[in-house]
């Protein structure tokens, strides 16, 4: 099926065509017609399935030509993280530009000064927000929700798992009862079901069965190494294989900074991203890494903050400096490479103490990590 058959505005169709987006994904194909009709929708589909465009396109069409009053927004999209707020906002802005009168879209999130965000709220139509900062703005009377016509809860399962239930309830209290409600989630947990029952009115439920992901394009390697040799081995692998773009995962903020410092000290240009860095720094470091050209930034060291929801096209290497806590996180991490039919390599550095955990990950994921024993390795 083509986008033309979904009932979208010609201007939005042209924008899709300009971006070489010619066919809708399964979630887009099923939800767009219902959202255009003003129905409440519950959409269940995995991260990366196209949910954002699935609600952004009909949202813009339904609000076409609207002018929001001062500090009164017409649509609210709630997301769990700062990175996702920026990413979703960028998608909406891109499509909105195609309209005769583009809707003004703004992302808001914590970790940066609230004053500039308060000052910009005078002319916003679509607000993309993390729960905590949104509550701060509502309490400061900087944004008024009572005329909001469309509410989107995106990545609802992640918001709940991150402990945002109270903030979400507080936001819902300030919203009008008569509005279109769109709830999107990667999973249908009991908590998501509870929100669905309390929020959605006679919803259309669309659940996209998750296809078994093909990891055949990802070469998975593991090296058993002593803890004190991990850093030396990491740098050796980067230089030996001439890695020009590699995403490195660590388990803690401290370890991210330590690994990043060591790489730069040894002449390998690297940047770091974690929850304690400001949003401006995080955005810049990610952009520098994505746009890296020799002699640019070769490495980006991060926590699991970047294991979901962030797309980096054609990323050739992922390295687990430390193994993730869960097999699901391992899947999310290595899934950053081997995308868009491009092969990739995922490497795990495994100490003797982590060997049992590595075996659990392989058993649970049913993926084989080809291990090489370097416990006696000398650089």
Secondary structure, 3 states (H helix, E strand, C coil): CEHHHHCCCHHHHHHHHHCCCCECCHHHHHHHHHHHCCCCEEEECCCCCCHHHHHHHHHHHHCCCCCCCCCECCEEEEECCHHHHHHHHHHHHHHHCCCCCCCCEEEECCCCCHHHHHHHHHHCCEEEEEHHHHHHHHHCCCCECCCCCEEEECCHHHHHHCCCHHHHHHHHHHCCCCCEEEEEECCCCHHHHHHHHHHCCCCEEEECCCCCCCCCCEEEEEEECCHHHHHHHHHHHHHHCCCCCEEEECCCHHHHHHHHHHHHHCCCCEEEECCCCCHHHHHHHHHHHHCCCCCCCCEEEECHHHCCCCCCCCCCEEEECCCCCCHHHHHHHHCCCCCCCCCEEEEEEECHHHHHHHHHHHHHHCCCCEEEECCCCCC
